[in-house]
Amino acid sequence: MASRARARRRPPAPTPRVRDMVAEDVPEVLAIERDSYPTPWPRQMFLDEIARRGSVCLVAQVGEQIVGYTVAATYAEVWHILNVCVRPGRRRSGHAERLLHALFARGDGHAHRGYTLEVRLSNTAAIALYGGIGFISHGVRPGYYSDNREDALIMWRAGEP
């Protein structure tokens, strides 16, 4: 029985290098975005966030391939995570968690109230991921998603005092 369980386990995913997103990354990021969401962000939105003071845009890269990204905007004392996405086929390999921990490391040493995000109520995998790294539910935004009017769960993670 144990040998069957071992045979079904995936080999460990290569650890990505997490770095700042640059404009040259946007075509690959857009491809992931389009493969992942019914209403993907347009190219200009990524370029605007990269250029905006107060935004943190990170990519996870394995070899030459970008496997995921996150975009967060800082507003006064709150870091709002706007987007976290991993390439289909690379999901559930720890890449999203690595991206988020890299984002949290950026916030270390800066006084802030915390991190917030919205997630589709139907996205149970993401909700479990966020809960596992310290986010807790703080209510629902009814009809938040424009593509199907799905509600969003609002989640918060405490920051440094």
Secondary structure, 3 states (H helix, E strand, C coil): CHHHHHHHCCCCCCCCEEEECCHHHHHHHHHHHHHHCCCCCCHHHHHHHHHCCCEEEEEEEECCEEEEEEEEEEECCEEEEEEEEECCCCCCCCHHHHHHHHHHHHHCCCCCCEEEEEEECCCHHHHHHHHHCCCEEEEEECCCCCCCCCCEEEEEEECCC
